[in-house]
Amino acid sequence: MYCATANPVEVIIAETEQGRGILGVIDGVKTKGVEDESGVAWRKQLLRKFGYKAD
């Protein structure tokens, strides 16, 4: 199994009588919050400065 990320990861492994297996991979960290309207406007303005088109 390959996991290509720059985030910290955790692998969940389970063991039964038949053997072991990977249940899943947790990638990243919890979100720090929800973006409000002023955050959206700030992000779009920053992207425009970099030359990206922000809808």
C-alpha positions in Angstrom: 0.0 0.0 0.0 1.3 3.4 -0.9 0.3 6.7 0.7 1.5 9.8 -1.0 1.0 12.8 1.3 2.9 15.5 3.2 0.4 15.2 6.1 0.9 13.0 9.2 -0.9 9.7 8.8 -2.2 6.9 11.0 -3.0 3.4 9.8 -5.8 1.5 11.5 -5.0 -2.3 11.7 -7.3 -5.0 12.9 -6.5 -8.6 13.9 -8.9 -11.5 13.8 -8.5 -15.3 14.0 -7.9 -15.3 10.2 -5.2 -12.7 10.3 -4.5 -9.0 10.2 -5.7 -6.3 7.8 -5.7 -2.6 7.2 -9.0 -1.0 7.9 -8.1 2.4 6.7 -5.7 5.3 6.7 -6.3 8.6 8.4 -4.6 11.5 6.5 -4.2 15.0 7.9 -5.4 16.8 10.9 -8.8 18.2 12.1 -10.0 21.3 10.4 -9.4 24.6 12.3 -12.8 26.0 11.5 -15.3 26.9 8.8 -14.4 29.7 6.4 -16.8 32.7 6.6 -17.6 35.3 3.9 -14.6 37.5 4.8 -12.3 34.5 4.7 -13.6 33.6 1.2 -13.1 37.2 0.0 -9.5 37.3 1.4 -8.6 33.9 -0.2 -10.0 34.9 -3.6 -8.1 38.3 -3.5 -4.9 36.4 -2.6 -5.3 34.0 -5.4 -5.9 36.8 -7.9 -2.6 38.4 -6.7 -0.9 35.1 -7.7 -2.6 35.1 -11.1 -5.2 32.5 -10.5 -8.8 33.0 -11.5 -11.0 32.7 -8.5 -14.8 32.4 -9.2 
